[in-house]
C-alpha cells in the first residue's frame, strides 16, 4: 500500500513537471546530466532498449537519490507508461 501511495505521488509530480514545459537551455542541461556518471550507463541502456520500464525506474531511483527530482519524475512517468500493470497492484 505504501509503495502505491509513493508511486502515485511520483506520477503526480511527473505530470506537474512535464506540463510546465522546459526551455532549450534546461533540455541541454538535462541531457548533460543524464550523459554523465553515474547516470550514463543507464542512459545508454535506455537508448538501446527504450521499452524496458525497469531501466527508467532504476535511473529514476538513482536520480532521486542524487536530488535530481525533476528528471527522476520523468523517468517514473515513463516507467509507468511502459508498464502500468506492474505498478497498479
N, C-alpha and C positions, 0 to 999 in steps of 0.2 A: 504494500500500500504506500509506503514512504517513497519508494522508487517511482511509482506512478505520479505522485504529487511533485516530486523533484523534476521529473521529465515534463510534466505539464507546465511547470514554471519556466523551464528552459525553452519550451516551444513558444510560450507567450513572449518571452524575451527575444527570441529569434524573430518572431513576427514583427514585433515593435521595431527592432533594429533594422530589419530589411525593408520595412515600409517607409522608413525615414530617408532611405537612399544614402549614397555616399558619393563624394566628388572623385574626380580622376586622381587627385593627389592622395586621397585616402585609399583608393584602389591600388595605387602603386605601392603605398606603404604596406598594405595588407599582403600584397604579393611578395614584397621584400621579406616580411616576417615569415611567411609560410615557406619561403625558399631557403631559410637559414636554419641552422641547428637550433633546437632539437626537432623541429617540425619537418625538415626537408625529406627525411626518409619516408614519412607517412604521406607527404605531399606527392612525392614521386610515385608511390604505390597507388595513390588515388588517381593520378594521371593514367597509369597503366590499367587500373581496374576500377573505373568510375561507378560501377554498380554495386560495389561492396560497402554496405552500410557500416560494417564493423570498422572499416578504416576511418570513416568520417567520425564515428563515435570515439574511437581511440584518439584521434587528433584533437577532437573537441575536449576530451578529458585533459589531455596534455596542455592545451591552450588555457583551459580553466585553471589548472594548477599553476600556471605562469601569469595569471591575471590578465589574460587576453580574452575577456569575456565576450566582447562583440564578435570576434572571429569564432569563438567556441560556439556561440549561439547559432551561427550559420551552419556549422558542421552538425550540430544536434538536429537542426531542422532538416538538413539533407539526409541524415541517417533515418529520421522519422519518415521522410518522403519515400525513401527506398524500401523501408521495411516496417510499415505501420503496425502490422500484426504482432511483431516482436515486442513492441512497447505498450500495446493496449491492454495486456493482461488477459 
